Amino acid sequence: MERRDALKYTAVFMGLSMSGAAISTIMAGCKVDESDTWAPSFLAQDQADFLNEFAETIFPKTATPGAKDAKVVRFIDAVRPLRYTVEDNEKFKTDLAAFMEKAKTEAGKDFTSLSPEKQLEWVKAVDNSAYEFLKANPEAKENERPFYIVLKEHLAGGYFSSEIVMKEFFAFDPIPGRYDACIPYEDVGRAWAIG
């Protein structure tokens, strides 16, 4: 299975299992700063740099836009302060710092300094570990889930709600045509974005 196909299935699965807060964030939408002079205001610069590489590892540029194209980190930087409490945001930053340290310890150096292959290798290991935890603890409360899952939800939210992804990954029609409730998926070609 191609990595992009796996991503599509993951997105559908995550859509069914995302936390209420993550869904609320996506539905609220947020216009990000598109300027070349953007600097993070919520995240520290090293956190933004880490998330940029981490997000691109999960959502790489292929025939469709990557996380950097979608400006996922800018989305998180803009949305977190608006949609979450001060306490939630401080916990997010603390957990992110610990996650960055975990990457450095396990990979031997800063995640941003690793080759793309080594970044992917580490992310796969963390992904497997997080989902093994969820399988072993299906009743885990939202605040007990591994930080990786929380972070992945945020990244997916930023990615799939970005304008470039809505227009290039999904079929997009800002003025809907007639309603037809039952048509073969093959006729549509791909999932539709709501715009």
Beta strands, then each sheet from edge to edge (+ up, - down):
end
